[in-house]
């Protein structure tokens, strides 16, 4: 029996040049990278800045800025070298980060397809259709999910990215009436992957690179007929 196609997104792998290259080589359908605007620089990191000298992240605690290599968006775009599999996750509340990212994309890789997601949905307005950007609405809590469901009753969107624990099969079915891309995060274990597949999502976001590589391989080997069964394709809408 053929497996359903399931897109594999490498969570946070694009925050370093080495991680980006490894994820692209592994065949990830998308490579997620977090973008923060800090002191006029578009920094690629998941950690939060604590003033000018420190970063903080839940998994690693407080780190000194001088001890951490943090590339800027331009370096990651150069390393991607036109590969369209980048997913830029815009962080923070200031819409300036979206404006600056849009400017950088226009300057450094005009016309190259890229996906952009954020929990601050208004930021996505900085990327007009002519930019070839797939705009993905990210959801982290039940209130945001309720807002999303109300919005999708009125319009279609390029894609959504939602915390796995918020999803049920009926909700996923509802979402798929309004978008062809429903990504669940974060999916790290085989049990979580099996659950995501039962729900009917079209892709998973994971830091488990063994899982990402296996899913990418499975997608490449899946029969073409499966692609016509309503599963999402990566790329600009």
Residue frames as a rotation matrix with the C-alpha (Angstrom) as fourth column:
UNK 1
0.578 0.816 0.000 0.00
0.816 -0.578 0.000 0.00
0.000 0.000 -1.000 0.00
UNK 2
-0.178 -0.675 0.716 1.46
0.621 -0.642 -0.450 3.41
0.764 0.364 0.533 -1.00
UNK 3
-0.348 -0.026 -0.937 2.13
0.859 -0.409 -0.308 5.99
-0.375 -0.912 0.165 1.69
UNK 4
0.814 0.566 0.129 0.45
0.580 -0.784 -0.221 9.39
-0.024 0.254 -0.967 1.56
UNK 5
-0.053 -0.824 0.565 2.85
0.596 -0.480 -0.644 12.11
0.801 0.302 0.516 0.54
UNK 6
0.804 0.217 -0.554 3.96
0.589 -0.424 0.688 14.07
-0.086 -0.879 -0.469 3.60
UNK 7
0.533 -0.622 0.573 6.09
0.022 -0.667 -0.744 17.17
0.846 0.409 -0.342 3.26
UNK 8
0.455 -0.496 -0.740 9.12
0.888 0.307 0.342 17.30
0.057 -0.813 0.580 5.54
UNK 9
0.679 -0.201 0.706 10.19
-0.076 -0.976 -0.205 20.67
0.730 0.085 -0.678 6.95
UNK 10
-0.040 -0.803 -0.595 13.54
0.792 0.337 -0.508 20.88
0.609 -0.492 0.623 8.75
UNK 11
0.857 0.512 -0.058 12.79
0.414 -0.617 0.669 22.90
0.307 -0.597 -0.741 11.89
UNK 12
0.862 -0.464 -0.202 15.37
-0.216 -0.698 0.683 25.65
-0.458 -0.546 -0.702 12.62
UNK 13
0.418 -0.757 0.502 17.94
0.752 0.598 0.276 24.01
-0.509 0.262 0.820 10.33
UNK 14
0.402 -0.226 0.887 18.31
0.735 -0.499 -0.460 27.22
0.546 0.837 -0.035 8.35
UNK 15
1.000 -0.018 -0.023 19.64
0.001 -0.768 0.641 29.16
-0.029 -0.641 -0.767 11.33
UNK 16
0.158 -0.987 -0.035 23.19
-0.290 -0.080 0.954 28.14
-0.944 -0.141 -0.299 10.40
UNK 17
0.113 -0.208 -0.972 24.90
-0.992 -0.072 -0.100 27.70
-0.049 0.976 -0.214 7.05
UNK 18
-0.870 -0.488 -0.077 25.96
-0.489 0.872 -0.006 24.16
0.070 0.033 -0.997 7.96
UNK 19
-0.554 0.734 0.392 22.45
0.066 0.508 -0.859 23.23
-0.830 -0.450 -0.330 9.10
UNK 20
0.319 0.657 -0.683 20.91
-0.643 -0.379 -0.665 24.66
-0.696 0.652 0.301 5.93
UNK 21
-0.204 -0.484 -0.851 23.26
-0.959 0.273 0.075 22.73
0.196 0.831 -0.520 3.66
UNK 22
-0.956 -0.157 0.246 22.75
-0.228 0.929 -0.292 19.51
-0.183 -0.336 -0.924 5.60
UNK 23
-0.218 0.959 0.180 18.95
-0.041 0.175 -0.984 19.82
-0.975 -0.222 0.001 5.43
UNK 24
0.346 0.299 -0.889 18.99
-0.854 -0.292 -0.431 20.59
-0.389 0.908 0.154 1.70
UNK 25
-0.562 -0.643 -0.520 21.27
-0.785 0.613 0.090 17.63
0.261 0.459 -0.849 1.08
UNK 26
-0.863 0.277 0.422 18.95
-0.052 0.783 -0.620 15.41
-0.502 -0.557 -0.662 3.15
UNK 27
-0.808 0.531 0.253 16.14
0.423 0.226 0.877 16.32
0.409 0.816 -0.408 0.78
UNK 28
-0.519 0.641 -0.566 13.97
0.520 -0.289 -0.804 18.42
-0.678 -0.711 -0.183 3.10
UNK 29
0.053 0.645 0.762 11.01
0.983 -0.170 0.076 19.92
0.178 0.745 -0.643 1.26
UNK 30
0.650 0.060 0.758 11.44
0.003 -0.997 0.076 23.15
0.760 -0.047 -0.648 3.20
UNK 31
-0.246 -0.752 -0.612 14.17
0.842 0.147 -0.519 24.39
0.480 -0.643 0.597 5.55
UNK 32
0.770 0.633 0.076 12.88
0.489 -0.663 0.567 26.68
0.410 -0.399 -0.820 8.28
UNK 33
-0.467 -0.883 -0.044 14.97
0.757 -0.373 -0.537 29.62
0.458 -0.284 0.842 9.47
UNK 34
0.462 0.628 -0.626 14.05
0.873 -0.447 0.195 32.14
-0.157 -0.637 -0.755 12.18
UNK 35
-0.270 -0.512 0.816 14.55
0.657 -0.717 -0.232 35.84
0.704 0.474 0.530 11.41
UNK 36
0.436 0.301 -0.848 14.94
0.830 -0.499 0.249 38.49
-0.348 -0.813 -0.467 14.11
UNK 37
0.363 -0.336 0.869 15.59
0.362 -0.809 -0.464 42.17
0.859 0.483 -0.172 13.48
UNK 38
0.725 -0.216 -0.654 18.12
0.645 -0.121 0.755 43.33
-0.242 -0.969 0.052 16.06
UNK 39
0.195 -0.656 -0.730 20.10
0.084 -0.730 0.678 46.56
-0.977 -0.193 -0.087 15.91
UNK 40
0.366 0.119 -0.923 19.39
-0.783 -0.496 -0.374 46.95
-0.503 0.860 -0.089 12.20
UNK 41
-0.714 -0.600 -0.361 20.59
-0.700 0.628 0.342 43.40
0.021 0.496 -0.868 11.40
UNK 42
0.492 0.830 -0.263 18.40
-0.826 0.541 0.160 40.50
0.275 0.138 0.951 10.25
UNK 43
-0.518 -0.744 0.422 19.76
-0.852 0.492 -0.178 37.76
-0.075 -0.452 -0.889 12.53
UNK 44
0.151 0.496 -0.855 19.06
-0.519 0.776 0.358 34.07
0.841 0.390 0.375 11.94
UNK 45
-0.914 -0.402 -0.051 18.40
-0.146 0.444 -0.884 32.55
0.378 -0.801 -0.464 15.36
UNK 46
0.046 0.926 -0.374 15.65
0.405 0.325 0.854 31.07
0.913 -0.191 -0.360 17.52
UNK 47
-0.269 -0.231 -0.935 17.08
0.962 -0.026 -0.270 32.37
0.038 -0.973 0.229 20.79
UNK 48
0.788 0.574 0.224 15.94
0.535 -0.818 0.213 35.67
0.305 -0.048 -0.951 22.27
UNK 49
-0.245 -0.858 0.452 18.27
0.379 -0.514 -0.770 38.62
0.892 -0.017 0.451 22.76
UNK 50
0.646 0.317 -0.694 18.68
0.762 -0.214 0.612 39.76
0.045 -0.924 -0.380 26.37
UNK 51
0.722 -0.399 -0.565 20.21
-0.158 -0.890 0.427 43.15
-0.673 -0.219 -0.706 25.79
UNK 52
0.657 -0.474 -0.587 23.41
-0.748 -0.311 -0.586 43.65
0.095 0.824 -0.558 23.78
UNK 53
-0.295 -0.952 0.086 25.47
-0.947 0.279 -0.158 40.83
0.126 -0.128 -0.984 25.29
UNK 54
-0.747 0.026 0.664 23.28
-0.311 0.869 -0.384 37.79
-0.587 -0.493 -0.641 25.93
UNK 55
-0.383 0.700 -0.602 20.94
-0.632 0.276 0.724 35.32
0.673 0.658 0.337 24.23
UNK 56
-0.562 0.255 0.787 18.43
-0.607 0.519 -0.602 33.03
-0.562 -0.816 -0.136 25.93
UNK 57
-0.248 0.535 -0.808 16.82
-0.686 0.492 0.536 29.81
0.684 0.687 0.245 24.73
UNK 58
0.587 0.606 0.538 14.69
-0.805 0.360 0.472 27.35
0.093 -0.710 0.698 26.68
UNK 59
0.941 -0.149 -0.303 16.81
0.107 0.983 -0.152 24.34
0.321 0.110 0.941 25.73
UNK 60
0.176 -0.981 -0.087 20.24
0.711 0.187 -0.678 25.86
0.681 0.058 0.730 26.35
UNK 61
0.414 0.035 -0.909 19.67
0.834 -0.414 0.364 28.69
-0.364 -0.909 -0.201 28.82
UNK 62
0.893 -0.119 -0.433 21.63
-0.160 -0.985 -0.061 31.94
-0.420 0.124 -0.899 28.74
UNK 63
0.366 -0.792 0.489 24.51
0.916 0.399 -0.039 32.26
-0.164 0.462 0.871 26.28
UNK 64
0.014 -0.449 -0.893 27.00
0.120 -0.886 0.448 35.05
-0.993 -0.113 0.041 25.72
UNK 65
0.877 0.386 -0.288 26.61
-0.189 -0.273 -0.943 36.69
-0.442 0.881 -0.166 22.34
UNK 66
0.227 -0.874 -0.430 30.35
-0.966 -0.258 0.014 36.52
-0.123 0.412 -0.903 21.69
UNK 67
-0.583 -0.453 0.674 30.25
-0.462 0.868 0.183 32.72
-0.668 -0.205 -0.716 22.08
UNK 68
0.114 0.752 0.649 27.47
0.372 0.573 -0.730 32.15
-0.921 0.325 -0.215 19.53
UNK 69
-0.932 -0.361 0.022 27.79
0.127 -0.270 0.954 32.28
-0.338 0.893 0.298 15.74
UNK 70
0.082 0.994 -0.071 24.68
0.407 -0.098 -0.908 34.02
-0.910 0.046 -0.413 14.39
UNK 71
-0.737 -0.338 0.585 24.54
0.659 -0.165 0.734 34.47
-0.152 0.927 0.344 10.61
UNK 72
-0.470 0.601 -0.647 22.54
-0.378 -0.799 -0.468 37.22
-0.798 0.024 0.602 8.96
UNK 73
0.504 0.807 0.307 19.85
-0.039 0.377 -0.925 36.67
-0.863 0.455 0.222 6.36
UNK 74
0.600 -0.314 -0.736 22.16
-0.795 -0.336 -0.505 37.61
-0.089 0.888 -0.451 3.52
UNK 75
-0.515 -0.845 0.145 24.57
-0.835 0.532 0.139 34.80
-0.195 -0.050 -0.980 4.45
UNK 76
-0.332 0.475 0.815 21.78
-0.019 0.860 -0.509 32.23
-0.943 -0.185 -0.276 4.52
UNK 77
0.749 0.613 -0.252 20.42
-0.227 -0.120 -0.966 33.39
-0.623 0.781 0.049 1.15
UNK 78
0.184 -0.775 -0.604 23.94
-0.983 -0.129 -0.134 33.19
0.026 0.619 -0.785 -0.33
UNK 79
-0.698 -0.453 0.555 24.36
-0.530 0.848 0.024 29.65
-0.482 -0.277 -0.831 1.03
UNK 80
0.129 0.840 0.528 20.98
0.039 0.527 -0.849 28.63
-0.991 0.130 0.036 -0.40
UNK 81
-0.771 -0.606 -0.195 22.22
-0.134 -0.145 0.980 29.85
-0.623 0.782 0.030 -3.80
UNK 82
-0.590 0.598 -0.543 18.76
-0.796 -0.319 0.514 30.19
0.134 0.735 0.664 -5.31
UNK 83
-0.863 0.340 -0.375 17.33
0.345 0.937 0.055 26.97
0.370 -0.082 -0.925 -3.88
UNK 84
-0.384 0.787 0.484 13.59
-0.400 -0.614 0.681 27.65
0.832 0.067 0.550 -3.41
UNK 85
0.093 0.468 -0.879 13.21
0.462 0.762 0.454 25.52
0.882 -0.449 -0.146 -0.27
UNK 86
-0.909 -0.415 -0.035 13.66
0.235 -0.442 -0.865 28.25
0.343 -0.795 0.500 2.35
UNK 87
0.303 0.949 -0.086 10.90
0.628 -0.131 0.767 28.92
0.717 -0.286 -0.636 4.90
UNK 88
-0.725 -0.582 0.367 11.57
0.180 -0.675 -0.715 32.18
0.665 -0.453 0.595 6.73
UNK 89
0.208 0.752 -0.626 9.81
0.882 0.133 0.453 32.43
0.424 -0.646 -0.635 10.12
UNK 90
-0.245 -0.268 0.932 9.51
0.065 -0.963 -0.260 36.11
0.967 -0.003 0.253 11.03
UNK 91
-0.132 0.083 -0.988 9.91
0.940 0.327 -0.098 36.70
0.315 -0.941 -0.121 14.78
UNK 92
-0.874 -0.181 -0.451 8.91
0.391 -0.813 -0.432 39.56
-0.288 -0.554 0.781 17.05
UNK 93
0.083 0.986 -0.146 6.03
0.776 -0.156 -0.612 42.00
-0.626 -0.063 -0.777 16.85
UNK 94
-0.081 -0.164 -0.983 7.53
-0.265 -0.947 0.180 44.84
-0.961 0.275 0.033 14.85
UNK 95
0.788 0.448 0.422 6.36
0.283 0.344 -0.895 44.82
-0.546 0.825 0.144 11.23
UNK 96
0.531 -0.679 -0.507 9.68
-0.793 -0.609 -0.015 46.39
-0.299 0.410 -0.862 10.30
UNK 97
-0.332 -0.673 0.661 11.20
-0.341 0.739 0.581 42.91
-0.879 -0.033 -0.475 10.21
UNK 98
0.276 0.505 0.817 8.85
0.599 0.575 -0.558 41.95
-0.752 0.644 -0.144 7.37
UNK 99
0.960 0.060 -0.273 9.63
-0.138 -0.748 -0.649 45.12
-0.243 0.661 -0.710 5.42
UNK 100
0.181 -0.978 -0.101 13.36
-0.867 -0.207 0.453 44.54
-0.464 0.006 -0.886 5.80
UNK 101
-0.278 -0.231 0.932 13.11
0.075 0.962 0.261 40.87
-0.958 0.142 -0.250 4.80
UNK 102
0.671 0.595 0.442 11.09
0.508 0.064 -0.859 41.82
-0.539 0.801 -0.259 1.70
UNK 103
0.802 -0.442 -0.401 13.70
-0.562 -0.787 -0.256 44.42
-0.202 0.430 -0.880 0.76
UNK 104
-0.155 -0.923 0.354 16.50
-0.680 0.359 0.639 41.89
-0.717 -0.142 -0.683 1.23
UNK 105
0.009 0.240 0.971 14.76
0.427 0.877 -0.221 39.28
-0.904 0.417 -0.095 -0.91
UNK 106
0.927 0.374 0.025 14.18
0.199 -0.433 -0.879 41.82
-0.318 0.820 -0.476 -3.70
UNK 107
0.584 -0.766 -0.268 17.84
-0.786 -0.617 0.049 42.85
-0.203 0.182 -0.962 -3.61
UNK 108
-0.306 -0.863 0.401 19.64
-0.777 0.470 0.419 39.52
-0.550 -0.183 -0.815 -3.16
UNK 109
-0.884 0.016 0.467 17.39
0.201 0.916 0.349 36.95
-0.422 0.402 -0.813 -4.83
UNK 110
-0.385 0.786 -0.485 14.72
-0.745 -0.574 -0.339 38.66
-0.545 0.230 0.806 -6.93
UNK 111
0.104 0.569 -0.815 12.16
-0.937 0.331 0.111 36.25
0.333 0.753 0.568 -8.32
UNK 112
-0.757 -0.405 -0.513 13.43
-0.230 0.899 -0.372 33.23
0.612 -0.163 -0.774 -6.38
UNK 113
0.324 0.931 -0.169 10.50
-0.134 0.222 0.966 31.38
0.937 -0.290 0.197 -4.76
UNK 114
-0.866 -0.498 -0.041 10.53
-0.026 0.128 -0.991 31.42
0.499 -0.857 -0.124 -0.96
UNK 115
0.200 0.912 -0.357 8.02
0.558 0.193 0.807 30.68
0.805 -0.361 -0.471 1.80
UNK 116
-0.764 -0.351 0.541 7.45
-0.202 -0.667 -0.717 33.07
0.613 -0.657 0.439 4.72
UNK 117
0.137 0.830 -0.541 5.51
0.593 0.368 0.716 32.36
0.793 -0.419 -0.442 7.90
UNK 118
-0.853 -0.360 0.379 4.72
-0.085 -0.620 -0.780 34.33
0.516 -0.697 0.498 11.04
UNK 119
-0.432 0.709 -0.558 2.34
0.900 0.307 -0.308 34.44
-0.047 -0.635 -0.771 13.97
UNK 120
-0.290 0.293 -0.911 1.90
0.073 -0.942 -0.327 38.17
-0.954 -0.161 0.252 13.26
UNK 121
0.044 0.357 0.933 -0.21
0.831 0.505 -0.232 37.69
-0.554 0.786 -0.275 10.14
UNK 122
0.892 0.325 -0.314 -0.27
0.145 -0.864 -0.483 41.36
-0.429 0.385 -0.817 9.15
UNK 123
0.008 -0.970 -0.244 3.45
-0.346 -0.232 0.909 41.08
-0.938 0.077 -0.337 8.43
UNK 124
-0.280 -0.129 0.951 2.64
0.629 0.724 0.283 38.97
-0.726 0.677 -0.122 5.39
UNK 125
0.791 0.612 0.020 1.21
0.447 -0.555 -0.702 42.04
-0.419 0.564 -0.712 3.68
UNK 126
0.323 -0.765 -0.557 4.80
-0.495 -0.638 0.590 43.15
-0.807 0.085 -0.585 3.07
UNK 127
-0.731 -0.577 0.365 5.11
-0.062 0.588 0.806 40.40
-0.679 0.567 -0.466 0.44
UNK 128
0.086 0.813 -0.575 2.90
-0.786 -0.299 -0.541 41.20
-0.612 0.499 0.614 -2.60
UNK 129
0.758 0.336 0.559 1.98
-0.030 0.874 -0.485 38.47
-0.651 0.351 0.673 -5.12
UNK 130
0.890 -0.406 -0.208 4.60
-0.276 -0.114 -0.955 39.55
0.364 0.907 -0.213 -7.64
UNK 131
0.151 -0.884 0.443 7.36
-0.988 -0.125 0.087 38.60
-0.022 -0.451 -0.892 -5.17
UNK 132
0.169 -0.049 -0.984 6.76
-0.385 0.916 -0.111 34.86
0.907 0.398 0.136 -5.65
UNK 133
-0.826 -0.381 0.415 6.43
-0.495 0.141 -0.857 34.36
0.268 -0.914 -0.306 -1.89
UNK 134
-0.117 0.774 -0.622 4.23
0.300 0.625 0.721 31.68
0.947 -0.102 -0.305 -0.33
UNK 135
-0.507 -0.003 0.862 2.65
-0.633 -0.677 -0.375 33.32
0.585 -0.736 0.341 2.73
UNK 136
-0.229 0.309 -0.923 1.95
0.401 0.894 0.200 30.94
0.887 -0.325 -0.329 5.63
UNK 137
0.210 0.410 0.887 -0.10
-0.668 -0.602 0.437 31.87
0.714 -0.685 0.148 8.69
UNK 138
-0.601 -0.520 -0.606 1.37
0.114 0.695 -0.710 30.39
0.791 -0.496 -0.359 11.87
UNK 139
0.411 0.825 0.388 -0.79
-0.484 -0.163 0.860 29.43
0.773 -0.541 0.333 14.86
UNK 140
-0.625 -0.763 -0.165 0.48
-0.200 0.360 -0.911 28.75
0.754 -0.537 -0.378 18.39
UNK 141
-0.944 0.314 0.100 -2.60
-0.058 0.140 -0.988 28.76
-0.325 -0.939 -0.114 20.61
UNK 142
-0.464 0.835 0.294 -6.33
0.834 0.524 -0.173 28.07
-0.299 0.165 -0.940 20.62
UNK 143
0.244 0.540 -0.805 -7.30
0.206 -0.840 -0.501 31.75
-0.948 -0.043 -0.316 20.30
UNK 144
-0.447 -0.483 -0.753 -5.23
-0.646 -0.408 0.645 32.12
-0.619 0.775 -0.129 17.13
UNK 145
-0.949 0.124 0.290 -6.74
0.261 0.824 0.503 28.91
-0.176 0.553 -0.814 15.78
UNK 146
-0.032 0.994 -0.106 -10.26
0.753 -0.046 -0.657 30.26
-0.658 -0.101 -0.747 16.32
UNK 147
0.183 0.021 -0.983 -9.29
-0.334 -0.939 -0.082 33.46
-0.925 0.344 -0.165 14.46
UNK 148
-0.792 -0.555 -0.254 -7.79
-0.441 0.233 0.867 31.41
-0.421 0.799 -0.429 11.65
UNK 149
-0.682 0.592 0.430 -10.87
0.655 0.756 -0.002 29.23
-0.326 0.280 -0.903 11.22
UNK 150
0.313 0.810 -0.495 -13.06
0.428 -0.586 -0.688 32.33
-0.848 0.004 -0.530 11.03
UNK 151
-0.082 -0.432 -0.898 -10.76
-0.605 -0.695 0.390 33.86
-0.792 0.575 -0.204 8.43
UNK 152
-0.926 -0.375 0.043 -10.63
-0.206 0.599 0.773 30.73
-0.316 0.707 -0.632 6.29
UNK 153
-0.191 0.927 0.323 -14.41
0.706 0.358 -0.611 30.68
-0.682 0.111 -0.723 6.05
UNK 154
0.627 0.430 -0.650 -14.06
-0.003 -0.833 -0.554 33.92
-0.779 0.349 -0.520 4.07
UNK 155
0.621 -0.507 -0.598 -10.93
-0.783 -0.378 -0.493 33.39
0.024 0.775 -0.632 1.98
UNK 156
0.874 -0.464 -0.146 -8.29
0.427 0.876 -0.227 30.96
0.233 0.136 0.963 0.82
UNK 157
0.677 -0.736 0.003 -4.68
-0.631 -0.579 0.516 31.30
-0.378 -0.351 -0.857 1.99
UNK 158
0.224 -0.698 -0.680 -1.34
-0.798 0.270 -0.539 29.99
0.560 0.664 -0.496 0.76
UNK 159
-0.096 -0.296 -0.950 -0.73
0.245 0.918 -0.311 27.82
0.965 -0.263 -0.016 3.81
UNK 160
0.653 0.279 0.704 -0.99
-0.610 -0.359 0.707 27.40
0.450 -0.891 -0.064 7.57
UNK 161
-0.336 -0.773 -0.538 1.44
0.026 0.563 -0.826 26.15
0.941 -0.292 -0.169 10.23
UNK 162
0.410 0.699 0.585 -0.13
-0.654 -0.222 0.723 24.97
0.636 -0.680 0.366 13.49
UNK 163
-0.535 -0.545 0.645 1.01
-0.845 0.347 -0.407 23.47
-0.002 -0.763 -0.646 16.77
UNK 164
-0.732 0.168 -0.660 0.24
-0.154 0.903 0.400 19.74
0.664 0.395 -0.635 16.64
UNK 165
-0.867 0.360 -0.343 -1.63
0.482 0.439 -0.758 19.57
-0.122 -0.823 -0.555 19.94
UNK 166
-0.587 0.670 -0.455 -4.23
-0.430 -0.734 -0.525 22.08
-0.686 -0.112 0.719 18.66
UNK 167
-0.529 0.304 -0.792 -5.29
-0.821 0.054 0.569 19.91
0.215 0.951 0.221 15.74
UNK 168
-0.189 0.515 0.836 -8.04
-0.196 0.814 -0.546 17.33
-0.962 -0.267 -0.052 15.35
UNK 169
-0.705 -0.067 0.706 -9.04
0.585 0.506 0.634 15.46
-0.400 0.860 -0.317 12.22
UNK 170
0.357 0.893 0.275 -12.23
0.916 -0.278 -0.289 17.55
-0.182 0.355 -0.917 11.74
UNK 171
0.595 -0.200 -0.778 -10.24
-0.010 -0.970 0.241 20.79
-0.803 -0.135 -0.580 12.13
UNK 172
-0.536 -0.844 0.018 -7.64
-0.048 0.051 0.998 19.64
-0.843 0.534 -0.068 9.60
UNK 173
-0.388 0.481 0.786 -10.38
0.892 0.412 0.188 18.68
-0.233 0.774 -0.589 7.14
UNK 174
0.689 0.661 -0.299 -11.92
0.603 -0.751 -0.270 22.13
-0.403 0.006 -0.915 7.58
UNK 175
0.217 -0.707 -0.673 -8.57
-0.210 -0.707 0.675 23.85
-0.953 -0.005 -0.302 7.00
UNK 176
-0.668 -0.579 0.468 -7.90
0.257 0.411 0.875 21.86
-0.698 0.704 -0.126 3.86
UNK 177
0.308 0.809 0.501 -11.03
0.903 -0.083 -0.422 23.30
-0.300 0.582 -0.756 2.26
UNK 178
0.974 0.117 -0.196 -9.26
0.089 -0.985 -0.146 26.70
-0.210 0.125 -0.970 2.32
UNK 179
0.325 -0.917 -0.231 -5.60
-0.920 -0.363 0.145 25.82
-0.217 0.166 -0.962 1.74
UNK 180
0.805 -0.084 -0.587 -3.53
-0.221 0.876 -0.428 23.03
0.551 0.474 0.687 0.22
UNK 181
-0.225 -0.951 -0.213 -0.75
0.099 0.195 -0.976 23.35
0.969 -0.240 0.050 2.83
UNK 182
0.782 0.420 0.461 -1.37
-0.449 -0.135 0.884 22.37
0.433 -0.897 0.083 6.47
UNK 183
-0.149 -0.930 -0.336 1.87
-0.065 0.348 -0.935 21.97
0.987 -0.118 -0.112 8.42
UNK 184
0.909 0.400 -0.116 1.96
0.055 0.162 0.985 20.56
0.413 -0.902 0.125 11.97
UNK 185
-0.164 -0.978 0.131 4.71
-0.092 -0.117 -0.989 21.42
0.982 -0.174 -0.071 14.47
UNK 186
-0.118 -0.923 -0.365 6.71
-0.989 0.144 -0.044 20.26
0.093 0.356 -0.930 16.19
UNK 187
0.901 0.426 -0.086 6.74
-0.429 0.903 -0.027 16.57
0.066 0.062 0.996 15.26
UNK 188
0.061 -0.988 0.142 9.77
-0.993 -0.074 -0.094 14.83
0.104 -0.135 -0.985 16.76
UNK 189
-0.551 -0.230 0.802 8.80
-0.498 0.862 -0.096 11.23
-0.669 -0.452 -0.590 17.50
UNK 190
-0.967 0.213 -0.138 7.36
0.023 0.614 0.789 8.32
0.253 0.760 -0.599 15.52
UNK 191
-0.429 0.854 -0.296 4.22
0.853 0.274 -0.445 8.48
-0.299 -0.443 -0.845 17.66
UNK 192
-0.128 0.341 -0.931 3.77
0.010 -0.939 -0.345 12.18
-0.992 -0.054 0.116 16.85
UNK 193
-0.809 -0.200 -0.552 4.33
-0.532 -0.146 0.834 11.51
-0.248 0.969 0.012 13.16
UNK 194
-0.844 0.536 -0.020 1.75
0.496 0.795 0.350 8.72
0.203 0.285 -0.937 13.14
UNK 195
-0.175 0.787 -0.591 -0.71
0.701 -0.322 -0.637 11.02
-0.691 -0.526 -0.496 14.91
UNK 196
-0.364 -0.031 -0.931 -0.08
-0.379 -0.908 0.178 13.81
-0.851 0.417 0.319 12.38
UNK 197
-0.968 -0.006 -0.249 -0.67
-0.233 0.380 0.895 11.41
0.089 0.925 -0.370 9.50
UNK 198
-0.579 0.808 -0.114 -3.95
0.814 0.563 -0.142 10.23
-0.050 -0.175 -0.983 11.02
UNK 199
-0.146 0.511 -0.847 -5.09
0.317 -0.787 -0.530 13.84
-0.937 -0.345 -0.047 11.34
UNK 200
0.504 0.354 0.787 -4.54
0.823 0.078 -0.562 14.37
-0.261 0.932 -0.253 7.61
UNK 201
0.532 -0.389 -0.752 -1.99
-0.215 -0.921 0.324 17.21
-0.819 -0.010 -0.574 7.65
UNK 202
0.990 -0.143 0.018 0.01
0.043 0.179 -0.983 17.69
0.138 0.973 0.183 4.47
UNK 203
0.186 -0.982 0.016 3.37
0.099 0.003 -0.995 18.22
0.978 0.186 0.098 6.15
UNK 204
0.852 0.008 -0.524 5.30
0.521 0.096 0.848 18.17
0.057 -0.995 0.077 9.43
UNK 205
0.484 -0.706 0.516 7.94
-0.447 -0.707 -0.548 20.46
0.752 0.035 -0.658 10.91
UNK 206
0.976 -0.129 -0.175 10.65
0.215 0.703 0.678 18.59
0.036 -0.699 0.714 12.79
UNK 207
0.434 -0.895 0.101 14.16
-0.896 -0.417 0.151 18.90
-0.093 -0.156 -0.983 14.21
UNK 208
0.278 -0.266 0.923 14.51
-0.150 0.937 0.315 15.11
-0.949 -0.226 0.220 13.84
UNK 209
-0.037 -0.356 -0.934 16.69
-0.921 -0.350 0.170 15.03
-0.387 0.866 -0.315 10.72
UNK 210
-0.930 -0.192 0.315 16.51
-0.097 0.951 0.293 11.23
-0.356 0.242 -0.903 10.45
UNK 211
-0.133 0.970 0.206 12.74
0.556 0.245 -0.794 11.56
-0.820 0.009 -0.572 10.22
UNK 212
0.363 0.232 -0.903 12.97
-0.440 -0.811 -0.385 14.49
-0.822 0.537 -0.193 7.78
UNK 213
-0.550 -0.669 -0.501 15.32
-0.773 0.181 0.607 12.57
-0.315 0.721 -0.617 5.51
UNK 214
-0.847 0.261 0.462 13.15
0.279 0.960 -0.030 9.45
-0.452 0.103 -0.886 5.60
UNK 215
0.178 0.969 -0.169 9.99
0.354 -0.224 -0.908 11.41
-0.918 0.101 -0.383 4.81
UNK 216
0.152 -0.197 -0.969 11.73
-0.743 -0.669 0.019 13.18
-0.652 0.716 -0.248 1.94
UNK 217
-0.865 -0.495 -0.085 12.85
-0.445 0.678 0.585 9.85
-0.232 0.544 -0.807 0.52
UNK 218
-0.532 0.748 0.396 9.35
0.530 0.660 -0.532 8.42
-0.660 -0.073 -0.748 0.90
UNK 219
0.336 0.653 -0.679 7.91
-0.126 -0.683 -0.720 11.42
-0.933 0.327 -0.147 -0.96
UNK 220
-0.275 -0.528 -0.804 10.33
-0.873 -0.214 0.439 10.94
-0.404 0.822 -0.402 -3.85
UNK 221
-0.983 -0.176 0.044 9.37
-0.150 0.924 0.351 7.27
-0.102 0.339 -0.935 -4.14
UNK 222
-0.330 0.934 0.135 5.60
0.048 0.160 -0.986 7.77
-0.943 -0.319 -0.098 -3.79
UNK 223
-0.371 0.260 0.891 3.53
0.902 0.330 0.280 7.08
-0.221 0.908 -0.357 -6.94
UNK 224
-0.976 0.000 0.216 2.56
0.086 -0.918 0.388 10.13
0.198 0.398 0.896 -8.98
UNK 225
-0.211 0.977 -0.039 -1.11
0.379 0.118 0.918 9.20
0.901 0.179 -0.395 -8.47
UNK 226
-0.026 0.182 -0.983 -0.80
1.000 0.010 -0.025 10.06
0.006 -0.983 -0.183 -4.79
UNK 227
-0.864 -0.392 -0.316 0.01
0.406 -0.914 0.025 13.66
-0.298 -0.106 0.949 -5.69
UNK 228
-0.737 0.640 0.216 -3.41
-0.116 -0.435 0.893 14.01
0.666 0.633 0.395 -7.29
UNK 229
-0.169 0.692 -0.702 -5.21
0.764 0.542 0.351 13.01
0.623 -0.477 -0.620 -4.10
UNK 230
0.746 0.551 0.376 -5.27
0.263 -0.761 0.594 16.55
0.613 -0.344 -0.712 -2.70
UNK 231
0.471 -0.643 -0.604 -1.85
0.805 0.031 0.593 16.75
-0.362 -0.765 0.532 -1.07
UNK 232
0.847 -0.098 -0.523 0.13
-0.120 -0.993 -0.009 19.98
-0.518 0.070 -0.852 -1.08
UNK 233
0.460 -0.788 0.410 3.00
0.799 0.167 -0.578 20.92
0.387 0.593 0.706 -3.34
UNK 234
0.137 -0.511 -0.848 5.80
0.667 -0.585 0.460 23.17
-0.732 -0.629 0.261 -2.11
UNK 235
-0.642 -0.441 0.628 6.30
0.759 -0.482 0.438 26.49
0.109 0.757 0.644 -3.84
UNK 236
-0.930 0.273 -0.245 4.70
-0.206 -0.942 -0.266 29.87
-0.303 -0.197 0.932 -4.30
UNK 237
-0.211 0.943 0.258 0.94
0.419 0.326 -0.847 30.00
-0.883 -0.071 -0.464 -4.53
